[in-house]
Amino acid sequence: MPRARRDEVFPPDENCFAHLYNRCVQGAYLCGVDPVTKVDYSHRKQWIVDRLEQLASIYLIDILAHTVLDNHLHVVVLTLPDEVKKLSDREVAIRWLSLHPGRELDEFVSVDPTESQIAELLGDPEQLEKVRARLSSPSSFMKDLCEPISRRANKEDGRAGHFWEGRFKGKRLLDMLAILVCVAYVDLNQLRAGIAKSLVESNYTSIQSRILAGLNQMAPSLALSKISISNEQAAQQIKAIPRVEIRRLTEAARVKAQQRMVLKDAWLAKLTIDPKQSVNPNDSHLSKDGLRATDKGFLHVTLEQYVQILHEALLFRPGRASPETTSQEFKDIAKSLGSSPENVSWMIQDFSNIFRHGYLVGSPETLRKQTERNERKWTLHCRKCKLFYSEKTVEYDKQTNKYRRAIPQSDADQMQEQPPAK
């Protein structure tokens, strides 16, 4: 069966929760310490985080979680085409031109577009409609994330060629449990890899930013460092501005941005869904400060509850942690999501392996509706979801390297007592 099209997995007219990830070419450590040359490229992780922060202020895509490792990255997002529809044509043009001013800039900064640039785009309705669609497209988002990193790394190394392995990969998350376990899996990635010893020490991750913001830690925002083109230059195309002048404007914008501090997670999507949050589709949820797409939350848990879920998932080890050691709050959360705490912990620990073959993650009901809509068959990854979306505990069989329904202890004892068949 051919690979599913991007528009089939992430319909451009629907809000989609998505897990997006990409790897460096041949798994090379291009964002860490190269084991062969011993060259340290770890500073490139900050490039990726800075670029994500910039894109969060331009695209109408909420960034729920992210982590950057030595040779790959994970991003969990929510696309918002419904919010894009509420933007005026002028607002669409300003957002797009601030990120794509007509020439490649030296740094990851945006510009205040000129009136002539805005008028030119508004005068091309066909191109404007394409731009409107791109503002909530995961494909366009990942292109604008990965390509500048590749160009900047190649320039630093004085070489040409691929930096990323290929097209990014992605899965659509269809319900609240899928969102929770995927976000938790991404936030715990560095701890599982042994790179960090605690959540707050997990550098270049969303969970570190959320915890530090909870402690009122502030940081300057790259999204506020915009280049302003003077009135004398407004009639010119930005391509005509000398590179030296671009560098001067860039540095001035960065100095100005350093003077305004915001919470560490100001550009990330809000974690907790506000019960007073409007559900009227005609109401706008656009972020008031412009540092992120919207001010909507995405989980029915507080930051404290979420951190507790992460800790309980880390403690979970078959044979070491039993259901009796699981907190009642975690049990209640898992039950409300249609699963058991053991199954939720398994999914958080081994998300990429459990769902590696599918492009959809959700309950059997949501999967069936989606596969029928896309005229696809009920496949292996659907059966995996059916296995884990249950209050019946799952266990891992080391002999077959597969997950299966756990056998109750009473049944296991009874099987041992039965004499072997002659």
N, C-alpha and C positions, 0 to 999 in steps of 0.2 A: 504494500500500500504506500502511495507517495506521501511525502512529508506534508503535514498540514500547512496551509498558507497562513501568514501572519494575520491577515484580516479575518481568517476563520477562527483563529485562537483568540485574538483580541479584536472583536468587531469595532470598527471606528465610530459607530454611533452608540456604543454602550460604555458605561463606566466599568472598568475592569481592574481587579486586583491582580497584580502580576509579579512573579519572581523572575528577575532577569539576571543573567550571569555570563561572564566572559573570561577566557583564559588567555594568558600570554602564549605566544607562538611556541609550539613544542613543549609547553609547560615550563619554559625557561623562567628563572627567577629575575625577571626584569624590573620587579618592584621590591626586591630584597637583596640579600647578599648572594652573589653568584658563587655557587660551590666550586666552580672550575677556576675562574679568574680572581675570585675573592673581592671583586669590586662591589661596593655597597651602593645599591640603587634605592634604598629605603625612602629617600626624600620624595620619590615619585608617588608614594602613597598619599602624601599631602596634596600633590597636584590633583589627584583624582577626587579627593574630598573637596578641595576648593572648586573644582569644576562642577561637582554635584551641587554645591551651595549656590553657585551662579545659576545653574539651570533651574533650580527650585524657584527662583524669583522670576523666571521668564516663562517656562512651560506651565501649563495648567495640568501638572502631574504632581500629586503629593508623594513625597519620599517617606515611606514608612520606616524603613530600616536599611542599613548598608554595612558592609564590612569590606576592607581592602586587605588582602594578604599578599605574600611575596610573589605569587604567580597567577592570581585570579581575583575577581571581585564579585560581590553579590549586591544586588539592589532589589528591594521590594517596593513597589509603587502602586498608586491608584491613579488611573487615567481618568480625566474629567471632561469628556466631550460635551456634557450637558452645561458645564460652566463656560466653555468656549463659545457656545451658541449665544450666551447672554452678553458677550463682549461686542462693542461696536466695531465697525470696520477700522476706525482710527486706532482703537485700543489694540486690535490684532496687529496692525501695521507697526505700531510703536514697539510692541513686545518683540516681534520678529526682527525688526531692523536693529534693535539695540543689541541683539546677539549676532546678527549677520549684516554688518555695516557696509559690505562691499569690498572689503579687503581683509587679509589675515592680520590680526593684531599680534604684537609681540607677547603680550601677557593675557591671562584669562580675565579680561575686563570687558564690560559692555559699554555702549555709547548712548548718548541722548541723540536720536536720529534728527536730521535736519528736516525742515518743512518741505524742501524739495524732494527728499527721499520718500517722505510719507506720501506726498502728492503723487509721485510716480507709481508707487505700489497701489494706491487707491484708484489710480486710473487704469489699472489692469485687473478687472473683476475675476478673470479666470485664475490668475496667479494668486490673487488675494484669497480665493476659496481654497486653493491648495495649501497656502500658508496657514489658514484657519484650521484645517484638518491636521497639519503637522504639530500644532501646539499641544495636542493631546495624544500624539502617536508615540508608542514605545519604540518603534523602529527609528523615528527621527530623533527621539531623545537619546537613544544609545549611540547613534551616529555622532551626535554633537558631544557626547561624552567621550567616546573612544578615539575618534579621529584626531582631535587636538592633542591628546596625550601621546598618540603615536608620532605625530609630527614633532612635538617638542622633544620626545625621547630620541628620535632619529637625529634631530639637530644637535642634541647634546653629545651623542655618540659619533657624530660625523659620518653617518651611514644612511642607507635607504633600505626599504624592505618592510615586511610585515612586523608589527609589534604584537597584534592580537592574533589568536589562532584562526579566527574566521568570524562568521556571523555570530552574533550573540545568541544564546539559547534562552528560552523562556517558558514558563508554565503559568496558566491562569488559575487563580485561587477562587473557588466558587462559593465558599461559605465561611462563617466565622471561625470554625475550628481549623480549616486550612490556612487561614490568615494568621491565626495565633501560632500554630506550630512552625510555619515558615518563617515568620518574623523572629521567633525565639531561636530557631535553628541558625539564622543569620547572625543574631546577636551573640550566640555562644560559639561561633566558629573558631575564634582565636583561642578560647579556653580549651576546646576539644583538640586543637592542633598543638597545644602546649606552648603557644607563643606568649600568652598572658597568664597570670596567676589569679586574677580576680576580674570582675566585671569593670570596675573603675580603672583598671590598668589595661584594659583592652583598647589600645590606641586605634584610631581610624575606624571606629565603630559608632553606630547610632546609640547603643546602650550607654557607652561612656558619656556621650554628649547629654543624654537625658538625665543620668545620675548627677553629673556636674551642674546641670541647669537646676536640678532639684535642690542643690546646695547654693543656688544663686550665683554661680560662677558665670562671668561675662566674657565676651570675646568680640573683637572687631568683625564686621561682616563684609565679606568680599562682594556681596551683592550690592553694597552701597558705593562701591568704587567705580562710578561711571565716568566716562570721558565726556566732557561737555565741549561741543564745537562752538567757537565764537561766532558772532553775527557776521563778521567779515568773511568767514569761511563757509557760512551757511549755504551760499549759492554754489559752492563747489562740490564736486563728488569727493567723498572721503579718500578715494584712491589718489587724489592729487596732493593730499597732505604729506609733507616729507616725513620719512620714518623718524628722524630726529625729533620732530614736533610731536609725533605720536608717543614717543618715549617720554617726552616732557609732560604731556597731558596725562599719561598713564601714572607717572610718579605723583603728580599733583592729586589725582583721584585717589590713589592709595593713601596718601597722607591725610586727606580729608576723611576717608573711611575709617582710619585708625582712631579718629576723634569720637566716633559714635560707637558705643559698646551695646551689644545685645546679648541675651541669654544664649548659652552654648547651643541649645537645640532650637533656636528661633526659626531656623529654616526647615526643620523637620516637621512632618505632619504631627498634629496633636495626637497623643496616644489614646486618651480616654474620651469616649463619646459623652457629650453633655446631654443629660436627659431633657433639657430645655431646648436642645438644638432643633431647629425647624426642619420638618420633613417635606415641606411644600416644594415641589420641583421648580416652581417659578421664583422662589427666593434665592438670592445669590449668597454664597458662602465664601466669596473671595477674601483672602487675607487682608486685614486692615493695614498692616505695616508693609506689605508687598514683598516680604522675605520668603514666603512660601506660597503655594497655590491657594489653599483654603485654610480656614480655621476649624474644619470639621475633625472630629476624632474618628478612630476606626476600631477600637476594642471596648468591650464592656467591662474593663478592669482598670483599676488605678495603677499608677507607676509602682507603688509599693506591692500591690498584688502581683503585678507582672514580674517584678524582680524576684518575688517569692517563688513564682512558677519556674523561673530560670534556675534558681537554686535547687528546687526539688527535682527538676529534670537532670541536673548535674549529679545529684546524689543517687539517682536511680541506677542500680546495677542488679540484674537478676541474681538472686541468691544473697545479696547484701542488703538491699532495701526491700522491705516487704510492704504490703498494703497497710499494715498497722503503723508504719513509720510515716505514712503520707498524711499531711494535714487535712482536716475536714474541709477547709476552704478549697483546697485543690480538688478534693473529691467532688465537691459541689459544682465547681466550675467545669470539670470534665463531664459530669453527668448532664449539666445544662447544655453542653455541646454535643451530646449523643455518643459519648465514649467513656472509657475507664481511665483513671489516672495513669495506669501502667501503659496503656496504649498511647495516650498523649505523650508520655515520656519517651516511648520508643520512637514516635514520629519526630519529636524534637531532636533526639539524639542522631537519628539515621534518616533524615528527610530525603536527602539527595539519593540515597541508595534505594529506599523503599519506593520512591516515585520517579526513578530515573528513566523509565521507559515511556512515561505518559506526558502529555502536555496539558492535562486537566487534573486538578486535585479538588475533591469535594465529596459530599455524601453520595451514596448510590442513587438517590433520587435526583439530585442536581446533575450528576454525571449522565444519567440516562436521558434526561431532557436535553442536555447539551449535545450528546453524541447523536441523538435522533435528529436534532435540529441541523447538525452539520452533515447528516446522512452518513454517519460512520458507524462501525460495528462496536458491540460491547467487547472490550479488549481486556488484556491482562491487567493493565493499570487500574481499570475499573474494579476488577476483582480484589486488587490490593486495598483499594479504598473501602470496599465492602467488609474486608477483614478487620480493618482498624477502626472503622466507624461503628463500633459495637461496644457494649458494656462487658462483653465476654472478653477475657484477657487473652492477649496474643503472646506467644513466646517464639524465640529464635532457635531453630534446629541447626546446631553446628555441623552435623553430619551431612545434611543436604544443603546447608547455607541458604535456607529459606525460612520465612515466617509461617507460622501455623497457629491455629486455635489451641490455646493451652488446655491440657487435660486436667480436669479437677483432681485434687489430691485423693479424694475418696475413690474415684474411678481408677486412678493409677494404682492405688493399693489393692483394689479388687482384681485388677489385671495381673498383678504380681502373685496373688494368692491362687489364681486359677492354674491347674496343672497344664503343661504343654500338650497340645493336640497330638494324638498318635497317628 
